[in-house]
Amino acid sequence: MRPKIIDADTGHELWTAVECAKYSGTARGTFTSYAGRGKAPVPTTKLHGLTLWDSEDVKDWHANRKARQPHDEEK
């Protein structure tokens, strides 16, 4: 079983810090540190003690983050 949390208003999937970190290729602690310092998306909500992010916000943030990184051939 692979349960998902979907926002009833937007239809977007909501992700935990672990899911955000996995998608962005960072450690959970790194992702939450980024979020706490305003360098990653702001959490959308809390549910039963879980902090949740809108998956679309995380995907957009990650795409912009990758676009700003130098290309491997330029290193």
Predicted model as a PDB file, atoms N, CA, C, CB and O in Angstrom, pLDDT in the B-factor column:
MODEL        1                                                                  
ATOM      1  N   MET A   1       0.833  -1.174   0.000  1.00 91.00           N  
ATOM      2  CA  MET A   1       0.000   0.000   0.000  1.00 91.00           C  
ATOM      3  C   MET A   1       0.885   1.249   0.000  1.00 91.00           C  
ATOM      4  CB  MET A   1      -0.952  -0.008   1.212  1.00 91.00           C  
ATOM      5  O   MET A   1       1.886   1.309   0.714  1.00 91.00           O  
ATOM      6  N   ARG A   2       0.509   2.236  -0.803  1.00 88.00           N  
ATOM      7  CA  ARG A   2       1.241   3.494  -0.863  1.00 88.00           C  
ATOM      8  C   ARG A   2       0.256   4.653  -0.739  1.00 88.00           C  
ATOM      9  CB  ARG A   2       2.057   3.601  -2.179  1.00 88.00           C  
ATOM     10  O   ARG A   2      -0.155   5.225  -1.749  1.00 88.00           O  
ATOM     11  N   PRO A   3      -0.123   5.003   0.484  1.00 91.00           N  
ATOM     12  CA  PRO A   3      -1.107   6.077   0.661  1.00 91.00           C  
ATOM     13  C   PRO A   3      -0.555   7.432   0.240  1.00 91.00           C  
ATOM     14  CB  PRO A   3      -1.560   6.139   2.112  1.00 91.00           C  
ATOM     15  O   PRO A   3       0.647   7.685   0.327  1.00 91.00           O  
ATOM     16  N   LYS A   4      -1.469   8.312  -0.226  1.00 95.00           N  
ATOM     17  CA  LYS A   4      -1.111   9.666  -0.629  1.00 95.00           C  
ATOM     18  C   LYS A   4      -2.062  10.633   0.051  1.00 95.00           C  
ATOM     19  CB  LYS A   4      -1.158   9.830  -2.177  1.00 95.00           C  
ATOM     20  O   LYS A   4      -3.223  10.308   0.300  1.00 95.00           O  
ATOM     21  N   ILE A   5      -1.559  11.828   0.351  1.00 96.00           N  
ATOM     22  CA  ILE A   5      -2.396  12.888   0.904  1.00 96.00           C  
ATOM     23  C   ILE A   5      -2.648  13.885  -0.223  1.00 96.00           C  
ATOM     24  CB  ILE A   5      -1.718  13.582   2.159  1.00 96.00           C  
ATOM     25  O   ILE A   5      -1.708  14.439  -0.794  1.00 96.00           O  
ATOM     26  N   ILE A   6      -3.912  14.108  -0.537  1.00 96.00           N  
ATOM     27  CA  ILE A   6      -4.295  15.024  -1.608  1.00 96.00           C  
ATOM     28  C   ILE A   6      -5.068  16.190  -0.998  1.00 96.00           C  
ATOM     29  CB  ILE A   6      -5.149  14.296  -2.698  1.00 96.00           C  
ATOM     30  O   ILE A   6      -5.987  15.989  -0.204  1.00 96.00           O  
ATOM     31  N   ASP A   7      -4.687  17.413  -1.376  1.00 97.00           N  
ATOM     32  CA  ASP A   7      -5.397  18.598  -0.912  1.00 97.00           C  
ATOM     33  C   ASP A   7      -6.760  18.656  -1.600  1.00 97.00           C  
ATOM     34  CB  ASP A   7      -4.573  19.893  -1.194  1.00 97.00           C  
ATOM     35  O   ASP A   7      -6.834  18.636  -2.828  1.00 97.00           O  
ATOM     36  N   ALA A   8      -7.829  18.729  -0.824  1.00 96.00           N  
ATOM     37  CA  ALA A   8      -9.183  18.730  -1.385  1.00 96.00           C  
ATOM     38  C   ALA A   8      -9.471  19.976  -2.201  1.00 96.00           C  
ATOM     39  CB  ALA A   8     -10.202  18.606  -0.280  1.00 96.00           C  
ATOM     40  O   ALA A   8     -10.284  19.925  -3.124  1.00 96.00           O  
ATOM     41  N   ASP A   9      -8.823  21.102  -1.886  1.00 96.00           N  
ATOM     42  CA  ASP A   9      -9.078  22.352  -2.608  1.00 96.00           C  
ATOM     43  C   ASP A   9      -8.358  22.409  -3.951  1.00 96.00           C  
ATOM     44  CB  ASP A   9      -8.658  23.535  -1.759  1.00 96.00           C  
ATOM     45  O   ASP A   9      -8.946  22.827  -4.948  1.00 96.00           O  
ATOM     46  N   THR A  10      -7.106  21.996  -3.988  1.00 96.00           N  
ATOM     47  CA  THR A  10      -6.299  22.132  -5.206  1.00 96.00           C  
ATOM     48  C   THR A  10      -6.165  20.840  -6.000  1.00 96.00           C  
ATOM     49  CB  THR A  10      -4.933  22.628  -4.851  1.00 96.00           C  
ATOM     50  O   THR A  10      -5.897  20.875  -7.201  1.00 96.00           O  
ATOM     51  N   GLY A  11      -6.348  19.708  -5.346  1.00 97.00           N  
ATOM     52  CA  GLY A  11      -6.110  18.422  -5.989  1.00 97.00           C  
ATOM     53  C   GLY A  11      -4.639  18.052  -6.035  1.00 97.00           C  
ATOM     54  O   GLY A  11      -4.271  17.023  -6.601  1.00 97.00           O  
ATOM     55  N   HIS A  12      -3.784  18.900  -5.433  1.00 97.00           N  
ATOM     56  CA  HIS A  12      -2.339  18.637  -5.423  1.00 97.00           C  
ATOM     57  C   HIS A  12      -2.000  17.624  -4.331  1.00 97.00           C  
ATOM     58  CB  HIS A  12      -1.541  19.952  -5.208  1.00 97.00           C  
ATOM     59  O   HIS A  12      -2.619  17.583  -3.268  1.00 97.00           O  
ATOM     60  N   GLU A  13      -0.997  16.817  -4.637  1.00 98.00           N  
ATOM     61  CA  GLU A  13      -0.474  15.896  -3.639  1.00 98.00           C  
ATOM     62  C   GLU A  13       0.325  16.697  -2.620  1.00 98.00           C  
ATOM     63  CB  GLU A  13       0.404  14.787  -4.295  1.00 98.00           C  
ATOM     64  O   GLU A  13       1.062  17.611  -2.988  1.00 98.00           O  
ATOM     65  N   LEU A  14       0.183  16.359  -1.346  1.00 98.00           N  
ATOM     66  CA  LEU A  14       0.958  16.995  -0.280  1.00 98.00           C  
ATOM     67  C   LEU A  14       2.027  16.018   0.177  1.00 98.00           C  
ATOM     68  CB  LEU A  14       0.043  17.426   0.915  1.00 98.00           C  
ATOM     69  O   LEU A  14       1.765  14.833   0.383  1.00 98.00           O  
ATOM     70  N   TRP A  15       3.244  16.541   0.332  1.00 98.00           N  
ATOM     71  CA  TRP A  15       4.393  15.705   0.665  1.00 98.00           C  
ATOM     72  C   TRP A  15       4.950  16.029   2.048  1.00 98.00           C  
ATOM     73  CB  TRP A  15       5.481  15.873  -0.382  1.00 98.00           C  
ATOM     74  O   TRP A  15       4.919  17.171   2.507  1.00 98.00           O  
ATOM     75  N   THR A  16       5.458  14.985   2.692  1.00 97.00           N  
ATOM     76  CA  THR A  16       6.199  15.155   3.939  1.00 97.00           C  
ATOM     77  C   THR A  16       7.616  15.632   3.605  1.00 97.00           C  
ATOM     78  CB  THR A  16       6.233  13.820   4.761  1.00 97.00           C  
ATOM     79  O   THR A  16       8.012  15.662   2.440  1.00 97.00           O  
ATOM     80  N   ALA A  17       8.363  15.998   4.627  1.00 98.00           N  
ATOM     81  CA  ALA A  17       9.755  16.413   4.421  1.00 98.00           C  
ATOM     82  C   ALA A  17      10.575  15.284   3.797  1.00 98.00           C  
ATOM     83  CB  ALA A  17      10.390  16.854   5.755  1.00 98.00           C  
ATOM     84  O   ALA A  17      11.460  15.538   2.981  1.00 98.00           O  
ATOM     85  N   VAL A  18      10.287  14.054   4.173  1.00 97.00           N  
ATOM     86  CA  VAL A  18      11.011  12.903   3.608  1.00 97.00           C  
ATOM     87  C   VAL A  18      10.752  12.806   2.107  1.00 97.00           C  
ATOM     88  CB  VAL A  18      10.588  11.584   4.313  1.00 97.00           C  
ATOM     89  O   VAL A  18      11.680  12.572   1.333  1.00 97.00           O  
ATOM     90  N   GLU A  19       9.503  12.982   1.692  1.00 98.00           N  
ATOM     91  CA  GLU A  19       9.171  12.906   0.269  1.00 98.00           C  
ATOM     92  C   GLU A  19       9.779  14.075  -0.508  1.00 98.00           C  
ATOM     93  CB  GLU A  19       7.650  12.884   0.080  1.00 98.00           C  
ATOM     94  O   GLU A  19      10.260  13.901  -1.628  1.00 98.00           O  
ATOM     95  N   CYS A  20       9.754  15.268   0.097  1.00 98.00           N  
ATOM     96  CA  CYS A  20      10.370  16.439  -0.541  1.00 98.00           C  
ATOM     97  C   CYS A  20      11.866  16.226  -0.719  1.00 98.00           C  
ATOM     98  CB  CYS A  20      10.112  17.712   0.291  1.00 98.00           C  
ATOM     99  O   CYS A  20      12.423  16.534  -1.772  1.00 98.00           O  
ATOM    100  N   ALA A  21      12.507  15.700   0.308  1.00 98.00           N  
ATOM    101  CA  ALA A  21      13.944  15.454   0.254  1.00 98.00           C  
ATOM    102  C   ALA A  21      14.279  14.417  -0.810  1.00 98.00           C  
ATOM    103  CB  ALA A  21      14.459  14.995   1.618  1.00 98.00           C  
ATOM    104  O   ALA A  21      15.229  14.587  -1.574  1.00 98.00           O  
ATOM    105  N   LYS A  22      13.502  13.353  -0.857  1.00 97.00           N  
ATOM    106  CA  LYS A  22      13.742  12.308  -1.851  1.00 97.00           C  
ATOM    107  C   LYS A  22      13.617  12.884  -3.262  1.00 97.00           C  
ATOM    108  CB  LYS A  22      12.752  11.133  -1.657  1.00 97.00           C  
ATOM    109  O   LYS A  22      14.458  12.610  -4.118  1.00 97.00           O  
ATOM    110  N   TYR A  23      12.587  13.670  -3.508  1.00 97.00           N  
ATOM    111  CA  TYR A  23      12.382  14.244  -4.835  1.00 97.00           C  
ATOM    112  C   TYR A  23      13.529  15.177  -5.215  1.00 97.00           C  
ATOM    113  CB  TYR A  23      11.051  14.999  -4.888  1.00 97.00           C  
ATOM    114  O   TYR A  23      13.985  15.180  -6.358  1.00 97.00           O  
ATOM    115  N   SER A  24      13.990  15.965  -4.246  1.00 96.00           N  
ATOM    116  CA  SER A  24      15.014  16.975  -4.538  1.00 96.00           C  
ATOM    117  C   SER A  24      16.441  16.453  -4.409  1.00 96.00           C  
ATOM    118  CB  SER A  24      14.837  18.149  -3.622  1.00 96.00           C  
ATOM    119  O   SER A  24      17.396  17.181  -4.680  1.00 96.00           O  
ATOM    120  N   GLY A  25      16.588  15.203  -4.000  1.00 96.00           N  
ATOM    121  CA  GLY A  25      17.926  14.628  -3.899  1.00 96.00           C  
ATOM    122  C   GLY A  25      18.730  15.167  -2.731  1.00 96.00           C  
ATOM    123  O   GLY A  25      19.959  15.218  -2.783  1.00 96.00           O  
ATOM    124  N   THR A  26      18.040  15.565  -1.687  1.00 96.00           N  
ATOM    125  CA  THR A  26      18.710  16.056  -0.483  1.00 96.00           C  
ATOM    126  C   THR A  26      18.368  15.146   0.692  1.00 96.00           C  
ATOM    127  CB  THR A  26      18.302  17.526  -0.177  1.00 96.00           C  
ATOM    128  O   THR A  26      17.490  14.290   0.586  1.00 96.00           O  
ATOM    129  N   ALA A  27      19.050  15.331   1.789  1.00 98.00           N  
ATOM    130  CA  ALA A  27      18.681  14.640   3.024  1.00 98.00           C  
ATOM    131  C   ALA A  27      17.489  15.363   3.642  1.00 98.00           C  
ATOM    132  CB  ALA A  27      19.886  14.583   4.026  1.00 98.00           C  
ATOM    133  O   ALA A  27      17.294  16.555   3.405  1.00 98.00           O  
ATOM    134  N   ARG A  28      16.698  14.654   4.427  1.00 97.00           N  
ATOM    135  CA  ARG A  28      15.541  15.271   5.069  1.00 97.00           C  
ATOM    136  C   ARG A  28      15.948  16.492   5.884  1.00 97.00           C  
ATOM    137  CB  ARG A  28      14.828  14.260   5.963  1.00 97.00           C  
ATOM    138  O   ARG A  28      15.300  17.535   5.800  1.00 97.00           O  
ATOM    139  N   GLY A  29      16.995  16.377   6.657  1.00 97.00           N  
ATOM    140  CA  GLY A  29      17.462  17.486   7.482  1.00 97.00           C  
ATOM    141  C   GLY A  29      17.908  18.678   6.655  1.00 97.00           C  
ATOM    142  O   GLY A  29      17.700  19.826   7.048  1.00 97.00           O  
ATOM    143  N   THR A  30      18.515  18.411   5.522  1.00 97.00           N  
ATOM    144  CA  THR A  30      18.938  19.491   4.623  1.00 97.00           C  
ATOM    145  C   THR A  30      17.718  20.208   4.070  1.00 97.00           C  
ATOM    146  CB  THR A  30      19.809  18.940   3.466  1.00 97.00           C  
ATOM    147  O   THR A  30      17.674  21.438   4.047  1.00 97.00           O  
ATOM    148  N   PHE A  31      16.721  19.438   3.620  1.00 97.00           N  
ATOM    149  CA  PHE A  31      15.516  20.060   3.072  1.00 97.00           C  
ATOM    150  C   PHE A  31      14.818  20.911   4.136  1.00 97.00           C  
ATOM    151  CB  PHE A  31      14.551  18.984   2.530  1.00 97.00           C  
ATOM    152  O   PHE A  31      14.437  22.048   3.859  1.00 97.00           O  
ATOM    153  N   THR A  32      14.647  20.379   5.340  1.00 97.00           N  
ATOM    154  CA  THR A  32      13.954  21.153   6.373  1.00 97.00           C  
ATOM    155  C   THR A  32      14.779  22.366   6.784  1.00 97.00           C  
ATOM    156  CB  THR A  32      13.660  20.273   7.600  1.00 97.00           C  
ATOM    157  O   THR A  32      14.213  23.397   7.147  1.00 97.00           O  
ATOM    158  N   SER A  33      16.096  22.264   6.735  1.00 97.00           N  
ATOM    159  CA  SER A  33      16.948  23.416   7.011  1.00 97.00           C  
ATOM    160  C   SER A  33      16.748  24.490   5.950  1.00 97.00           C  
ATOM    161  CB  SER A  33      18.425  22.996   7.075  1.00 97.00           C  
ATOM    162  O   SER A  33      16.627  25.671   6.275  1.00 97.00           O  
ATOM    163  N   TYR A  34      16.715  24.085   4.685  1.00 97.00           N  
ATOM    164  CA  TYR A  34      16.445  25.026   3.594  1.00 97.00           C  
ATOM    165  C   TYR A  34      15.096  25.717   3.821  1.00 97.00           C  
ATOM    166  CB  TYR A  34      16.457  24.293   2.221  1.00 97.00           C  
ATOM    167  O   TYR A  34      14.991  26.939   3.716  1.00 97.00           O  
ATOM    168  N   ALA A  35      14.073  24.928   4.131  1.00 96.00           N  
ATOM    169  CA  ALA A  35      12.734  25.486   4.332  1.00 96.00           C  
ATOM    170  C   ALA A  35      12.720  26.458   5.515  1.00 96.00           C  
ATOM    171  CB  ALA A  35      11.712  24.356   4.561  1.00 96.00           C  
ATOM    172  O   ALA A  35      12.081  27.509   5.447  1.00 96.00           O  
ATOM    173  N   GLY A  36      13.403  26.120   6.569  1.00 95.00           N  
ATOM    174  CA  GLY A  36      13.456  26.978   7.745  1.00 95.00           C  
ATOM    175  C   GLY A  36      14.180  28.287   7.495  1.00 95.00           C  
ATOM    176  O   GLY A  36      13.930  29.280   8.180  1.00 95.00           O  
ATOM    177  N   ARG A  37      15.079  28.295   6.514  1.00 96.00           N  
ATOM    178  CA  ARG A  37      15.830  29.509   6.182  1.00 96.00           C  
ATOM    179  C   ARG A  37      15.260  30.236   4.965  1.00 96.00           C  
ATOM    180  CB  ARG A  37      17.284  29.164   5.930  1.00 96.00           C  
ATOM    181  O   ARG A  37      15.861  31.190   4.472  1.00 96.00           O  
ATOM    182  N   GLY A  38      14.091  29.782   4.478  1.00 96.00           N  
ATOM    183  CA  GLY A  38      13.458  30.435   3.347  1.00 96.00           C  
ATOM    184  C   GLY A  38      14.083  30.110   2.005  1.00 96.00           C  
ATOM    185  O   GLY A  38      13.867  30.830   1.030  1.00 96.00           O  
ATOM    186  N   LYS A  39      14.860  29.030   1.941  1.00 96.00           N  
ATOM    187  CA  LYS A  39      15.521  28.637   0.687  1.00 96.00           C  
ATOM    188  C   LYS A  39      14.812  27.474   0.007  1.00 96.00           C  
ATOM    189  CB  LYS A  39      16.974  28.263   0.954  1.00 96.00           C  
ATOM    190  O   LYS A  39      15.304  26.941  -0.988  1.00 96.00           O  
ATOM    191  N   ALA A  40      13.670  27.082   0.534  1.00 97.00           N  
ATOM    192  CA  ALA A  40      12.807  26.050  -0.047  1.00 97.00           C  
ATOM    193  C   ALA A  40      11.373  26.507   0.199  1.00 97.00           C  
ATOM    194  CB  ALA A  40      13.086  24.608   0.581  1.00 97.00           C  
ATOM    195  O   ALA A  40      11.150  27.443   0.966  1.00 97.00           O  
ATOM    196  N   PRO A  41      10.406  25.865  -0.436  1.00 97.00           N  
ATOM    197  CA  PRO A  41       9.017  26.288  -0.250  1.00 97.00           C  
ATOM    198  C   PRO A  41       8.572  26.281   1.211  1.00 97.00           C  
ATOM    199  CB  PRO A  41       8.108  25.398  -1.049  1.00 97.00           C  
ATOM    200  O   PRO A  41       9.068  25.516   2.037  1.00 97.00           O  
ATOM    201  N   VAL A  42       7.634  27.149   1.485  1.00 96.00           N  
ATOM    202  CA  VAL A  42       7.021  27.220   2.817  1.00 96.00           C  
ATOM    203  C   VAL A  42       6.047  26.045   2.931  1.00 96.00           C  
ATOM    204  CB  VAL A  42       6.282  28.610   3.052  1.00 96.00           C  
ATOM    205  O   VAL A  42       5.338  25.741   1.972  1.00 96.00           O  
ATOM    206  N   PRO A  43       6.006  25.390   4.077  1.00 97.00           N  
ATOM    207  CA  PRO A  43       5.037  24.310   4.240  1.00 97.00           C  
ATOM    208  C   PRO A  43       3.607  24.821   4.013  1.00 97.00           C  
ATOM    209  CB  PRO A  43       5.166  23.685   5.644  1.00 97.00           C  
ATOM    210  O   PRO A  43       3.290  25.971   4.317  1.00 97.00           O  
ATOM    211  N   THR A  44       2.763  23.954   3.480  1.00 96.00           N  
ATOM    212  CA  THR A  44       1.381  24.310   3.180  1.00 96.00           C  
ATOM    213  C   THR A  44       0.480  24.166   4.392  1.00 96.00           C  
ATOM    214  CB  THR A  44       0.857  23.456   2.051  1.00 96.00           C  
ATOM    215  O   THR A  44      -0.381  25.011   4.636  1.00 96.00           O  
ATOM    216  N   THR A  45       0.679  23.092   5.157  1.00 97.00           N  
ATOM    217  CA  THR A  45      -0.205  22.822   6.285  1.00 97.00           C  
ATOM    218  C   THR A  45       0.432  21.801   7.214  1.00 97.00           C  
ATOM    219  CB  THR A  45      -1.576  22.323   5.798  1.00 97.00           C  
ATOM    220  O   THR A  45       1.499  21.253   6.936  1.00 97.00           O  
ATOM    221  N   LYS A  46      -0.245  21.567   8.312  1.00 96.00           N  
ATOM    222  CA  LYS A  46       0.108  20.470   9.221  1.00 96.00           C  
ATOM    223  C   LYS A  46      -1.112  19.579   9.349  1.00 96.00           C  
ATOM    224  CB  LYS A  46       0.577  21.001  10.631  1.00 96.00           C  
ATOM    225  O   LYS A  46      -2.245  20.059   9.391  1.00 96.00           O  
ATOM    226  N   LEU A  47      -0.870  18.281   9.411  1.00 95.00           N  
ATOM    227  CA  LEU A  47      -1.941  17.308   9.563  1.00 95.00           C  
ATOM    228  C   LEU A  47      -1.493  16.250  10.553  1.00 95.00           C  
ATOM    229  CB  LEU A  47      -2.325  16.670   8.200  1.00 95.00           C  
ATOM    230  O   LEU A  47      -0.544  15.510  10.292  1.00 95.00           O  
ATOM    231  N   HIS A  48      -2.164  16.177  11.675  1.00 94.00           N  
ATOM    232  CA  HIS A  48      -1.835  15.196  12.713  1.00 94.00           C  
ATOM    233  C   HIS A  48      -0.346  15.223  13.064  1.00 94.00           C  
ATOM    234  CB  HIS A  48      -2.235  13.791  12.256  1.00 94.00           C  
ATOM    235  O   HIS A  48       0.276  14.176  13.239  1.00 94.00           O  
ATOM    236  N   GLY A  49       0.212  16.417  13.164  1.00 95.00           N  
ATOM    237  CA  GLY A  49       1.606  16.571  13.538  1.00 95.00           C  
ATOM    238  C   GLY A  49       2.590  16.505  12.381  1.00 95.00           C  
ATOM    239  O   GLY A  49       3.777  16.771  12.573  1.00 95.00           O  
ATOM    240  N   LEU A  50       2.127  16.158  11.185  1.00 95.00           N  
ATOM    241  CA  LEU A  50       3.005  16.111  10.012  1.00 95.00           C  
ATOM    242  C   LEU A  50       3.012  17.458   9.318  1.00 95.00           C  
ATOM    243  CB  LEU A  50       2.559  15.006   9.033  1.00 95.00           C  
ATOM    244  O   LEU A  50       1.955  18.013   9.019  1.00 95.00           O  
ATOM    245  N   THR A  51       4.186  17.982   9.063  1.00 97.00           N  
ATOM    246  CA  THR A  51       4.314  19.187   8.248  1.00 97.00           C  
ATOM    247  C   THR A  51       4.285  18.747   6.796  1.00 97.00           C  
ATOM    248  CB  THR A  51       5.630  19.987   8.582  1.00 97.00           C  
ATOM    249  O   THR A  51       4.981  17.809   6.407  1.00 97.00           O  
ATOM    250  N   LEU A  52       3.468  19.436   5.989  1.00 98.00           N  
ATOM    251  CA  LEU A  52       3.274  19.033   4.600  1.00 98.00           C  
ATOM    252  C   LEU A  52       3.525  20.182   3.638  1.00 98.00           C  
ATOM    253  CB  LEU A  52       1.872  18.496   4.402  1.00 98.00           C  
ATOM    254  O   LEU A  52       3.212  21.338   3.923  1.00 98.00           O  
ATOM    255  N   TRP A  53       4.101  19.834   2.484  1.00 98.00           N  
ATOM    256  CA  TRP A  53       4.381  20.788   1.417  1.00 98.00           C  
ATOM    257  C   TRP A  53       3.558  20.422   0.207  1.00 98.00           C  
ATOM    258  CB  TRP A  53       5.886  20.819   1.068  1.00 98.00           C  
ATOM    259  O   TRP A  53       3.293  19.245  -0.038  1.00 98.00           O  
ATOM    260  N   ASP A  54       3.148  21.437  -0.563  1.00 98.00           N  
ATOM    261  CA  ASP A  54       2.466  21.218  -1.833  1.00 98.00           C  
ATOM    262  C   ASP A  54       3.503  20.665  -2.812  1.00 98.00           C  
ATOM    263  CB  ASP A  54       1.802  22.548  -2.376  1.00 98.00           C  
ATOM    264  O   ASP A  54       4.535  21.294  -3.049  1.00 98.00           O  
ATOM    265  N   SER A  55       3.230  19.504  -3.372  1.00 98.00           N  
ATOM    266  CA  SER A  55       4.199  18.853  -4.258  1.00 98.00           C  
ATOM    267  C   SER A  55       4.520  19.723  -5.476  1.00 98.00           C  
ATOM    268  CB  SER A  55       3.663  17.489  -4.715  1.00 98.00           C  
ATOM    269  O   SER A  55       5.647  19.696  -5.971  1.00 98.00           O  
ATOM    270  N   GLU A  56       3.555  20.485  -5.957  1.00 98.00           N  
ATOM    271  CA  GLU A  56       3.805  21.350  -7.123  1.00 98.00           C  
ATOM    272  C   GLU A  56       4.794  22.461  -6.769  1.00 98.00           C  
ATOM    273  CB  GLU A  56       2.480  21.963  -7.640  1.00 98.00           C  
ATOM    274  O   GLU A  56       5.635  22.825  -7.591  1.00 98.00           O  
ATOM    275  N   ASP A  57       4.700  23.002  -5.551  1.00 98.00           N  
ATOM    276  CA  ASP A  57       5.661  24.016  -5.094  1.00 98.00           C  
ATOM    277  C   ASP A  57       7.064  23.427  -5.032  1.00 98.00           C  
ATOM    278  CB  ASP A  57       5.254  24.572  -3.708  1.00 98.00           C  
ATOM    279  O   ASP A  57       8.033  24.068  -5.437  1.00 98.00           O  
ATOM    280  N   VAL A  58       7.166  22.210  -4.526  1.00 98.00           N  
ATOM    281  CA  VAL A  58       8.472  21.551  -4.397  1.00 98.00           C  
ATOM    282  C   VAL A  58       9.052  21.247  -5.779  1.00 98.00           C  
ATOM    283  CB  VAL A  58       8.348  20.246  -3.568  1.00 98.00           C  
ATOM    284  O   VAL A  58      10.248  21.429  -6.004  1.00 98.00           O  
ATOM    285  N   LYS A  59       8.218  20.793  -6.690  1.00 97.00           N  
ATOM    286  CA  LYS A  59       8.687  20.503  -8.048  1.00 97.00           C  
ATOM    287  C   LYS A  59       9.189  21.771  -8.735  1.00 97.00           C  
ATOM    288  CB  LYS A  59       7.562  19.862  -8.880  1.00 97.00           C  
ATOM    289  O   LYS A  59      10.235  21.754  -9.384  1.00 97.00           O  
ATOM    290  N   ASP A  60       8.448  22.872  -8.595  1.00 97.00           N  
ATOM    291  CA  ASP A  60       8.868  24.147  -9.183  1.00 97.00           C  
ATOM    292  C   ASP A  60      10.177  24.627  -8.566  1.00 97.00           C  
ATOM    293  CB  ASP A  60       7.776  25.212  -8.995  1.00 97.00           C  
ATOM    294  O   ASP A  60      11.085  25.055  -9.277  1.00 97.00           O  
ATOM    295  N   TRP A  61      10.270  24.553  -7.245  1.00 97.00           N  
ATOM    296  CA  TRP A  61      11.483  24.971  -6.539  1.00 97.00           C  
ATOM    297  C   TRP A  61      12.683  24.148  -7.011  1.00 97.00           C  
ATOM    298  CB  TRP A  61      11.299  24.826  -5.009  1.00 97.00           C  
ATOM    299  O   TRP A  61      13.756  24.689  -7.277  1.00 97.00           O  
ATOM    300  N   HIS A  62      12.484  22.843  -7.108  1.00 96.00           N  
ATOM    301  CA  HIS A  62      13.582  21.966  -7.515  1.00 96.00           C  
ATOM    302  C   HIS A  62      14.017  22.258  -8.951  1.00 96.00           C  
ATOM    303  CB  HIS A  62      13.168  20.493  -7.378  1.00 96.00           C  
ATOM    304  O   HIS A  62      15.213  22.281  -9.241  1.00 96.00           O  
ATOM    305  N   ALA A  63      13.064  22.481  -9.843  1.00 95.00           N  
ATOM    306  CA  ALA A  63      13.397  22.788 -11.241  1.00 95.00           C  
ATOM    307  C   ALA A  63      14.196  24.086 -11.324  1.00 95.00           C  
ATOM    308  CB  ALA A  63      12.110  22.895 -12.099  1.00 95.00           C  
ATOM    309  O   ALA A  63      15.172  24.163 -12.070  1.00 95.00           O  
ATOM    310  N   ASN A  64      13.796  25.100 -10.570  1.00 93.00           N  
ATOM    311  CA  ASN A  64      14.528  26.373 -10.566  1.00 93.00           C  
ATOM    312  C   ASN A  64      15.903  26.216  -9.935  1.00 93.00           C  
ATOM    313  CB  ASN A  64      13.731  27.446  -9.819  1.00 93.00           C  
ATOM    314  O   ASN A  64      16.869  26.840 -10.375  1.00 93.00           O  
ATOM    315  N   ARG A  65      15.988  25.394  -8.918  1.00 89.00           N  
ATOM    316  CA  ARG A  65      17.260  25.130  -8.236  1.00 89.00           C  
ATOM    317  C   ARG A  65      18.231  24.444  -9.187  1.00 89.00           C  
ATOM    318  CB  ARG A  65      17.039  24.260  -6.975  1.00 89.00           C  
ATOM    319  O   ARG A  65      19.408  24.801  -9.241  1.00 89.00           O  
ATOM    320  N   LYS A  66      17.742  23.460  -9.937  1.00 78.00           N  
ATOM    321  CA  LYS A  66      18.589  22.746 -10.895  1.00 78.00           C  
ATOM    322  C   LYS A  66      19.037  23.675 -12.013  1.00 78.00           C  
ATOM    323  CB  LYS A  66      17.844  21.535 -11.479  1.00 78.00           C  
ATOM    324  O   LYS A  66      20.170  23.584 -12.485  1.00 78.00           O  
ATOM    325  N   ALA A  67      18.155  24.564 -12.436  1.00 79.00           N  
ATOM    326  CA  ALA A  67      18.485  25.488 -13.528  1.00 79.00           C  
ATOM    327  C   ALA A  67      19.595  26.453 -13.130  1.00 79.00           C  
ATOM    328  CB  ALA A  67      17.244  26.275 -13.950  1.00 79.00           C  
ATOM    329  O   ALA A  67      20.342  26.921 -13.988  1.00 79.00           O  
ATOM    330  N   ARG A  68      19.711  26.754 -11.847  1.00 76.00           N  
ATOM    331  CA  ARG A  68      20.738  27.687 -11.363  1.00 76.00           C  
ATOM    332  C   ARG A  68      22.087  27.009 -11.145  1.00 76.00           C  
ATOM    333  CB  ARG A  68      20.283  28.333 -10.067  1.00 76.00           C  
ATOM    334  O   ARG A  68      23.103  27.694 -11.026  1.00 76.00           O  
ATOM    335  N   GLN A  69      22.118  25.677 -11.089  1.00 70.00           N  
ATOM    336  CA  GLN A  69      23.368  24.963 -10.848  1.00 70.00           C  
ATOM    337  C   GLN A  69      24.188  24.909 -12.131  1.00 70.00           C  
ATOM    338  CB  GLN A  69      23.093  23.537 -10.319  1.00 70.00           C  
ATOM    339  O   GLN A  69      23.624  24.769 -13.216  1.00 70.00           O  
ATOM    340  N   PRO A  70      25.510  25.016 -12.024  1.00 66.00           N  
ATOM    341  CA  PRO A  70      26.352  24.925 -13.221  1.00 66.00           C  
ATOM    342  C   PRO A  70      26.240  23.537 -13.840  1.00 66.00           C  
ATOM    343  CB  PRO A  70      27.826  25.242 -12.880  1.00 66.00           C  
ATOM    344  O   PRO A  70      26.057  22.539 -13.143  1.00 66.00           O  
ATOM    345  N   HIS A  71      26.353  23.496 -15.153  1.00 57.00           N  
ATOM    346  CA  HIS A  71      26.306  22.214 -15.861  1.00 57.00           C  
ATOM    347  C   HIS A  71      27.607  21.454 -15.629  1.00 57.00           C  
ATOM    348  CB  HIS A  71      26.064  22.427 -17.381  1.00 57.00           C  
ATOM    349  O   HIS A  71      28.668  22.053 -15.457  1.00 57.00           O  
ATOM    350  N   ASP A  72      27.509  20.131 -15.626  1.00 51.00           N  
ATOM    351  CA  ASP A  72      28.668  19.266 -15.356  1.00 51.00           C  
ATOM    352  C   ASP A  72      29.814  19.558 -16.305  1.00 51.00           C  
ATOM    353  CB  ASP A  72      28.275  17.796 -15.465  1.00 51.00           C  
ATOM    354  O   ASP A  72      30.971  19.541 -15.885  1.00 51.00           O  
ATOM    355  N   GLU A  73      29.528  19.826 -17.576  1.00 50.00           N  
ATOM    356  CA  GLU A  73      30.621  20.040 -18.525  1.00 50.00           C  
ATOM    357  C   GLU A  73      31.352  21.356 -18.292  1.00 50.00           C  
ATOM    358  CB  GLU A  73      30.090  20.003 -19.938  1.00 50.00           C  
ATOM    359  O   GLU A  73      32.456  21.543 -18.803  1.00 50.00           O  
ATOM    360  N   GLU A  74      30.760  22.268 -17.532  1.00 48.00           N  
ATOM    361  CA  GLU A  74      31.408  23.550 -17.248  1.00 48.00           C  
ATOM    362  C   GLU A  74      32.336  23.473 -16.049  1.00 48.00           C  
ATOM    363  CB  GLU A  74      30.366  24.618 -17.013  1.00 48.00           C  
ATOM    364  O   GLU A  74      33.090  24.412 -15.795  1.00 48.00           O  
ATOM    365  N   LYS A  75      32.298  22.391 -15.317  1.00 43.00           N  
ATOM    366  CA  LYS A  75      33.120  22.263 -14.101  1.00 43.00           C  
ATOM    367  C   LYS A  75      34.560  21.968 -14.425  1.00 43.00           C  
ATOM    368  CB  LYS A  75      32.575  21.174 -13.202  1.00 43.00           C  
ATOM    369  O   LYS A  75      35.382  21.832 -13.519  1.00 43.00           O  
TER     370      LYS A  75                                                      
ENDMDL                                                                          
END                                                                             
